[in-house]
């Protein structure tokens, strides 16, 4: 199901710059009981990305109304929102008048086993590296070929996520998630100064840590630091929070900090639905 600029649709203009150049941004939202969760956080991030890419942000009230209407009646689903610079001629120059395209699509909620949330997942490090570009770091732009290539490194169910390094060999994120580690009671997550996506559950987790007096640090993190961690978990807006129980052949406990953050996030989701 697709909603293109407010109208049901099954195709997009071939001249759209999102298709031609990856010139746009996207948000992926969990839908529960007909409600897109944390919609305000997603729209704030979208607005920030639009400013960075100099794309006029569609009216937030309109996007909210379309998201709520489109998701209504769905018990569990994934709602994807794409905003592009719209259509333009051949070539990289932006159109003199930019008319952004907004595209919503609805997808079945992934059939992840419930024990991923409680017992944790298996992960490994990917060979594919993330390139450095501070201009694009943090935003969820449409150019995701590095993640596509990284995800192609495994095709079975023996692992659920792959962690990606940058060209300087620092660990940045998962193919679809943000990374957190816990060491000596301190929560650490990679700084996204040169690459990576600043996820909304990452943002929530850091805000929760600050509110609860849990020490947290954004920093460059090495593979050795990750493997020496007391706890490891990953986050995104669809999976929520997954503890990592095994990484690169090494076992990790689902520790107290991870459990505390997981429990608080479940409550936050419940408040979204109340």
VEXZATI-200471 format. One record per residue (C-alpha): x, y, z; residue in three letters. Coordinates in steps of 0.02 Angstrom, whole numbers, padded with zeros to 5 digits, always signed. Example, Ala and Ser with C-alpha at 12.3 -4.5 7.8 and 13.67 -1.06 7.14 Angstrom:
2
+00615-00225+00390Ala/+00684-00053+00357Ser/
//
This chain:
274
+00000+00000+00000Unk/+00067+00170-00050Unk/+00013+00350-00023Unk/+00098+00472-00142Unk/+00075+00657-00103Unk/-00086+00616-00013Unk/-00160+00504-00148Unk/-00162+00313-00166Unk/-00030+00261-00293Unk/+00067+00113-00359Unk/+00212+00201-00446Unk/+00324+00354-00433Unk/+00380+00473-00571Unk/+00541+00405-00650Unk/+00610+00583-00647Unk/+00598+00593-00458Unk/+00768+00639-00385Unk/+00746+00511-00247Unk/+00754+00376-00381Unk/+00881+00463-00491Unk/+01006+00516-00358Unk/+00949+00453-00188Unk/+00909+00637-00156Unk/+00800+00622-00003Unk/+00770+00552+00170Unk/+00665+00417+00251Unk/+00591+00367+00418Unk/+00536+00192+00470Unk/+00404+00183+00607Unk/+00331+00042+00708Unk/+00140+00039+00702Unk/+00042-00033+00848Unk/-00146-00029+00870Unk/-00161+00087+00721Unk/-00037+00215+00790Unk/+00137+00256+00723Unk/+00248+00254+00878Unk/+00358+00403+00921Unk/+00294+00498+00770Unk/+00349+00664+00845Unk/+00529+00605+00861Unk/+00529+00542+00682Unk/+00461+00705+00613Unk/+00589+00806+00711Unk/+00729+00701+00639Unk/+00654+00716+00465Unk/+00647+00906+00483Unk/+00829+00909+00538Unk/+00878+00803+00388Unk/+00781+00914+00269Unk/+00873+01066+00336Unk/+01040+00979+00312Unk/+00998+00930+00132Unk/+00910+01096+00094Unk/+00747+01007+00051Unk/+00591+01106+00100Unk/+00510+01009+00242Unk/+00330+00959+00203Unk/+00206+01027+00330Unk/+00228+00924+00489Unk/+00042+00932+00527Unk/+00002+00862+00355Unk/+00128+00721+00375Unk/+00058+00679+00546Unk/-00120+00674+00482Unk/-00072+00565+00333Unk/+00029+00447+00443Unk/-00113+00425+00568Unk/-00243+00401+00431Unk/-00136+00279+00332Unk/-00092+00173+00484Unk/-00268+00170+00557Unk/-00338-00005+00582Unk/-00170-00094+00573Unk/-00134-00194+00730Unk/+00051-00214+00692Unk/+00144-00148+00541Unk/+00293-00048+00480Unk/+00260+00125+00408Unk/+00393+00199+00296Unk/+00396+00383+00250Unk/+00507+00447+00110Unk/+00531+00630+00069Unk/+00629+00675-00089Unk/+00677+00837-00174Unk/+00544+00797-00303Unk/+00563+00792-00491Unk/+00696+00883-00589Unk/+00790+00874-00753Unk/+00941+00767-00789Unk/+01094+00826-00694Unk/+01141+00864-00515Unk/+01083+01045-00511Unk/+00931+01066-00401Unk/+00770+01126-00481Unk/+00742+01314-00464Unk/+00574+01275-00383Unk/+00580+01124-00268Unk/+00418+01029-00243Unk/+00458+00886-00123Unk/+00383+00714-00147Unk/+00311+00628+00007Unk/+00281+00441-00002Unk/+00207+00329+00131Unk/+00208+00139+00120Unk/+00141+00006+00239Unk/+00225-00163+00265Unk/+00192-00316+00373Unk/+00279-00313+00541Unk/+00432-00430+00537Unk/+00403-00598+00619Unk/+00547-00585+00741Unk/+00552-00716+00880Unk/+00503-00643+01049Unk/+00660-00711+01130Unk/+00768-00587+01034Unk/+00699-00455+01154Unk/+00737-00555+01311Unk/+00878-00677+01276Unk/+00970-00576+01144Unk/+01035-00602+00969Unk/+01191-00662+00880Unk/+01295-00534+00785Unk/+01462-00520+00699Unk/+01571-00387+00620Unk/+01548-00348+00435Unk/+01686-00333+00305Unk/+01600-00187+00218Unk/+01657-00018+00284Unk/+01562+00145+00305Unk/+01636+00293+00212Unk/+01665+00456+00304Unk/+01564+00610+00260Unk/+01529+00730+00402Unk/+01401+00825+00297Unk/+01288+00672+00290Unk/+01332+00596+00459Unk/+01183+00563+00572Unk/+01043+00591+00446Unk/+00940+00451+00370Unk/+00968+00489+00187Unk/+00916+00373+00046Unk/+01091+00316-00001Unk/+01106+00148+00087Unk/+01216+00044-00030Unk/+01345+00014+00105Unk/+01212-00063+00217Unk/+01145-00165+00071Unk/+01317-00237+00036Unk/+01350-00270+00220Unk/+01184-00360+00241Unk/+01226-00469+00091Unk/+01370-00545+00189Unk/+01253-00672+00269Unk/+01089-00749+00212Unk/+01040-00876+00345Unk/+00970-00860+00520Unk/+01133-00898+00610Unk/+01151-00713+00651Unk/+01030-00570+00664Unk/+01139-00416+00642Unk/+01308-00360+00578Unk/+01412-00220+00653Unk/+01495-00100+00532Unk/+01660-00009+00550Unk/+01716+00151+00466Unk/+01874+00170+00360Unk/+01973+00210+00519Unk/+01918+00044+00594Unk/+01805+00116+00728Unk/+01640+00026+00759Unk/+01496+00140+00708Unk/+01330+00047+00702Unk/+01238-00108+00642Unk/+01172-00131+00467Unk/+01000-00080+00531Unk/+01034-00024+00709Unk/+01131+00085+00829Unk/+01256+00006+00947Unk/+01274+00025+01135Unk/+01398-00055+01253Unk/+01408-00052+01442Unk/+01575-00050+01532Unk/+01593-00032+01720Unk/+01419+00042+01733Unk/+01447+00171+01595Unk/+01340+00172+01438Unk/+01441+00203+01280Unk/+01384+00226+01101Unk/+01485+00272+00946Unk/+01496+00458+00906Unk/+01417+00488+00736Unk/+01529+00631+00681Unk/+01585+00559+00514Unk/+01454+00428+00468Unk/+01309+00328+00536Unk/+01125+00360+00571Unk/+01065+00445+00730Unk/+00917+00331+00769Unk/+00767+00388+00870Unk/+00786+00244+00994Unk/+00969+00292+01013Unk/+00910+00469+01052Unk/+00781+00401+01176Unk/+00910+00289+01261Unk/+01032+00433+01287Unk/+00892+00544+01354Unk/+00837+00405+01473Unk/+01015+00383+01535Unk/+01031+00570+01568Unk/+00865+00576+01661Unk/+00909+00425+01768Unk/+01084+00479+01811Unk/+01162+00337+01712Unk/+01332+00393+01648Unk/+01338+00393+01458Unk/+01471+00437+01331Unk/+01472+00461+01142Unk/+01646+00418+01081Unk/+01751+00329+00951Unk/+01743+00144+00996Unk/+01860+00007+00938Unk/+01825-00176+00907Unk/+01929-00220+01060Unk/+01822-00104+01168Unk/+01663-00186+01106Unk/+01731-00361+01140Unk/+01787-00306+01314Unk/+01614-00237+01357Unk/+01511-00303+01502Unk/+01349-00289+01401Unk/+01304-00253+01219Unk/+01139-00206+01140Unk/+01072-00132+00979Unk/+00923-00020+00944Unk/+00809+00038+00805Unk/+00630+00100+00788Unk/+00559-00067+00729Unk/+00653-00193+00837Unk/+00660-00076+00987Unk/+00805-00143+01090Unk/+00892-00310+01064Unk/+01025-00370+01185Unk/+01174-00452+01100Unk/+01210-00620+01180Unk/+01347-00675+01060Unk/+01463-00569+00953Unk/+01607-00631+00846Unk/+01602-00797+00939Unk/+01606-00716+01111Unk/+01464-00729+01237Unk/+01389-00580+01329Unk/+01262-00577+01470Unk/+01098-00483+01461Unk/+01152-00374+01605Unk/+01063-00259+01726Unk/+01089-00098+01628Unk/+01021-00176+01469Unk/+00873-00249+01563Unk/+00837-00081+01644Unk/+00838+00011+01478Unk/+00733-00123+01393Unk/+00601-00115+01530Unk/+00594+00075+01523Unk/+00576+00072+01334Unk/+00430-00049+01345Unk/+00345+00073+01464Unk/+00380+00217+01345Unk/+00295+00120+01205Unk/+00144+00087+01317Unk/+00131+00273+01353Unk/+00130+00306+01166Unk/-00026+00199+01153Unk/-00118+00270+01303Unk/
//
